[in-house]
């Protein structure tokens, strides 16, 4: 079978041969990647490295590749939202599994290990501010995975249907999807000091997460329905904005992924901590040691 050639309009490259958004070349990417939303957090992680190979930055996408205790790692910022994850993961996969010169898929595939370190809002009494949560499952409110073939094959359809049933879900909000994290990576990274939970990735910070400022919410009690959801002993533990796309695209591409977040706001009690740098550094240290 003749290999498909990815047209310049589909796989856009810069004049120097780097991928369009990330400005990276294949040799600048490690097989183990830590994803963060905030470009400023890249330096916070990279300061722990023993060596630095490269630093690349374009828009909200900042990359540092280097060495940490014998491990070659890349730290990559994504910006906020599942739409940005679509850009980042597709370009990271292209760097790994497409020959950028011939624009053809490589026969020998590279499997990336992707761990997202982020912040989130806790939704249960046992997820107070400062809690570390490893996402066993991620529920996507964003709809991103619905645009890709194979979505049902990698999703937990039973969990998805039960979620829609218990929350009296309306498809006016889009069809949610549920994806598992990589089990082996979960056991390795989460250890015995992170809460294993179910994470919802929302398509926004305010209305989609049940925050009302001046615009009334379409479903005022949706958060209460989410907090009360339980299926097979699992409850929804936290809101954030990226984990479902990381888990879903990784599964479709054949990569391993996990999201680990620190709770900086507990929605049940209405408390938040915006000065969380010291605590996030503890989460960073654990992930660096275990990845």
C-alpha positions, 0 to 999 in steps of 0.5 A: 500500500502506497504511503500517504503524503501529508500535504503542506496545508495539513502538516505545516512546517516552518522554513527551518523544518520545525513544526508550525506552532511549537517550533520544534525539530524531532531531535529536540524532543525527548520520549518522556514529556511533562506538559504544563499549561503555564509557560512560566511553569516550564522554567520552574520545572527545568530549574531542576534539570542537571543539563539543558539541551535546548529552549524554544518558545513561540506564543504560549508554547515554551519547550525545554529539553534536558537531563534529570538524574540520567533521564532525558525529559522535555517540558512543554507548555500548552496554554489553556484548554483542550483546543491547545492540547489538540495542537500540542499533541498532534505536533508532538506525535508528528515529531515522533512518528512522521518523517518531516522530510518525506512527509510520510508516516514512519514504519517504526513508531515511537511511544511517548510518555506524557504526564500533565502537571496542572491545577484544578478545583476540588469537588469532594470533601476529601479533595481540600486545597493542596490535595494531589489528584491523579486522574484515573478517568477524564470526562471531556465536556470539550467535544474534541474527541468526537471529531476523531475516528475511533473515539468509541473504541478508546472510551468508557461508553458504560461510564459515559452513559451512566454519567449522562443518565445521573446528571440528566445531561442535555446534548445541547451542551455537547456529547461528553466522552470518558477516557482512562489514563494509562494504568501502568503509568498511573500506578507508577506516578500516583504512588500512595500519596495521590488521590485517584479520581475522576476529572472533568475537563471543561470548555471554559473556566467560568460558566462551564465550571458552574461559576456565575458572574454577570451571566446566569447559568443555563443549568444552575444545579449542574455542579450539584448533579456532578458532585452527587454522581457515583458509579462503581465506587467512583466519584468525580473529584475535580474540574480542570481544562485539559486532561480529557484531550491529553488522555483521548488523543494519547490513546488514539495515537498509541502514547501513554498519558496521565494527568496529575493536578493540585487542588487550588480551589475547593468548590464545595466550601468556596475557598481558593489559594492563588499563592500555591507555588511552594505546594506545586513544587512538591508535585513537580518533584514527585513527578520528576522522580517517578516519570 
